Amino acid sequence: MTDAELADIGLTRADLHVAVAVPFGRDPTVKLRAIASERADTIEDLARQVG
């Protein structure tokens, strides 16, 4: 995926490196989902503070 495509789903290329480091046998998409969700929550919190 391109960096733009990753950004569309709330991830960065560095997030993929974090997910690859997940222990063998664990689902890396769980980690990616958590990263994207946390980032979205942070952005929403910042938007509320500005508004």
VEXMARTI-372212 format. One line per 2 residues: number of its first residue (from 1); their letters; for each residue x, z, y of N, C-alpha, C, CB. Coordinates in steps of 0.2 Angstrom, whole numbers. Last residue first. Glycine has a CB too. Layout:
<rs>
NUM	a	X/Z/Y/X/Z/Y/X/Z/Y/X/Z/Y ~ ...
</rs>
This chain:
<rs>
51	gv	-64/95/115/-71/93/117/-73/99/121/-75/91/112 ~ -52/100/110/-52/96/116/-59/95/119/-49/89/114
49	qr	-56/107/99/-53/111/105/-53/107/111/-46/113/103 ~ -61/97/91/-66/102/94/-63/106/100/-68/107/88
47	al	-49/91/88/-54/87/92/-59/92/95/-58/82/87 ~ -43/101/80/-40/99/86/-45/95/91/-34/94/85
45	de	-52/100/69/-51/107/73/-48/105/80/-46/112/69 ~ -50/87/64/-56/89/67/-56/96/71/-61/90/61
43	it	-36/88/60/-38/84/66/-45/85/69/-38/76/63 ~ -38/98/50/-34/99/56/-35/95/62/-26/98/54
41	da	-46/91/41/-48/97/44/-44/99/50/-48/102/39 ~ -37/80/38/-43/79/41/-46/85/44/-48/76/36
39	re	-27/87/31/-25/84/37/-32/82/41/-21/77/36 ~ -34/92/20/-31/97/25/-29/94/32/-25/100/22
37	sa	-37/80/14/-42/84/16/-40/89/22/-45/88/10 ~ -24/75/11/-28/71/15/-34/76/18/-31/65/11
35	ia	-20/85/2/-16/84/8/-20/80/13/-10/79/6 ~ -29/85/-8/-29/91/-4/-25/89/2/-25/96/-9
33	rl	-27/72/-13/-34/73/-10/-33/80/-6/-39/74/-16 ~ -14/73/-18/-15/69/-13/-22/70/-9/-15/61/-15
31	kv	-17/83/-28/-12/84/-23/-13/80/-17/-5/84/-25 ~ -25/74/-37/-27/81/-34/-23/83/-28/-27/86/-40
29	tp	-16/64/-40/-22/63/-35/-25/69/-33/-27/58/-39 ~ -8/69/-50/-5/69/-43/-11/67/-38/0/64/-42
27	dr	-12/80/-63/-14/74/-59/-12/74/-52/-22/74/-60 ~ 1/85/-74/-4/86/-69/-6/80/-65/-1/92/-64
25	gf	11/80/-82/5/82/-85/0/84/-80/7/88/-89 ~ 25/86/-72/22/81/-77/16/84/-81/28/79/-82
23	pv	22/92/-56/25/93/-63/21/88/-67/23/100/-65 ~ 24/82/-42/20/86/-45/22/86/-53/12/83/-45
21	av	32/72/-35/35/78/-37/31/83/-41/38/81/-31 ~ 22/63/-31/27/61/-37/30/67/-39/32/56/-34
19	av	17/69/-20/13/69/-26/17/67/-32/8/63/-24 ~ 28/68/-11/26/74/-13/22/74/-19/22/78/-7
17	hl	28/54/-9/34/57/-12/32/64/-14/39/57/-7 ~ 16/52/-3/16/50/-10/22/53/-13/17/42/-9
15	da	18/58/9/13/61/5/14/59/-2/6/60/8 ~ 26/48/15/29/55/13/25/59/8/31/59/19
13	rt	17/39/19/21/37/13/25/44/11/27/32/16 ~ 1/48/21/7/44/24/12/43/18/11/49/29
11	lg	-17/47/22/-10/49/19/-5/45/23/-10/47/12 ~ -30/43/26/-27/50/28/-21/52/25/-33/55/26
9	id	-34/30/23/-36/35/19/-33/42/20/-35/33/11 ~ -27/24/33/-34/23/33/-37/28/28/-36/16/30
7	al	-14/26/30/-17/30/36/-24/29/36/-14/27/42 ~ -12/16/20/-12/24/18/-15/28/24/-4/26/17
5	ea	-13/5/28/-18/6/22/-18/14/20/-17/2/16 ~ -2/6/36/-9/6/39/-14/8/34/-10/-1/42
3	dt	8/5/26/7/12/30/1/12/33/13/12/35 ~ 2/-3/11/5/-3/18/4/4/21/3/-9/22
1	m	4/0/-6/0/0/0/4/0/6/-5/6/0
</rs>
